[in-house]
Amino acid sequence: AFMEKSVRNIIPDNKQVTIAQLADVKPLLMKGADDDEDEHAHTGADEEKGDVHHHHGEYNMHLWLSPEIARATAVAIHEKLVELMPQSRAKLDANLKDFEAQLAATDKQVGNELAPLKGKGYFVFHDAYGYYEKHYGLTPLGHFTVNPEIQPGAQRLHEIRTQLVEQKATCVFAEPQFRPAVVEAVARGTSVRMGTLDPLGTNIKLGKTSYSAFLSQLANQYASCLKGD
């Protein structure tokens, strides 16, 4: 909310695009998992300290994890830029065409890479991936709410391990900010593999291929654990 207000104060309304309000995006919005039990089995107590679970209100706002929303956003940004810079239309048209072609190719490649992994269940430590999971037909079993810095207590560890075993999870995914000891403690004593997902693409350099690189990197991160490579 703070960032949204700051942006609105700095950038005039006629130069803003509100992604969640786009006509092509609204039908694609997913409810937060807490509001939609069929979408995810939320495992764990929200009252635990270190709760970093967030959905920014009614909808899951991790919109950049949806290739469909990314394409709709690119189209809307293109339209806004043409409105603001009509003299640059040819270049803007070419840029959009390149982005759409690149996205289509990457989407197909990622879909092929992840298709064999359907049915392999896993848990995450951050309920952020719903759009990506739905788009590529992955099999999330739920999410655990834990502090990335502090190892959970004995009772909490027992609850988590019980879920991992009972749900026959193949992997449990942390994120880069999690201390290895926390993840190892969670998986210890089970046959569940440990993986890391980076929903922000923190190591990807900004450029014309950044978004495709992000989608591919996330696919590789899923596959490296779920396939057991």
Secondary structure, DSSP 8 states (H G I E B T S, - for coil): -HHHHHHHHHS-GGG---GGG-TTTGGG--B-GGG-TTT--B-S-TTSTT-----SSSB---GGG-HHHHHHHHHHHHHHHHHH-GGGHHHHHHHHHHHHHHHHHHHHHHHHHHGGGTT-EEEESS---HHHHHHHT-EEEEE----SSS---HHHHHHHHHHHHHTT-SEEEE-TTS-HHHHHHHHTTS--EEEE--TT-TT---STTHHHHHHHHHHHHHHHHHS--
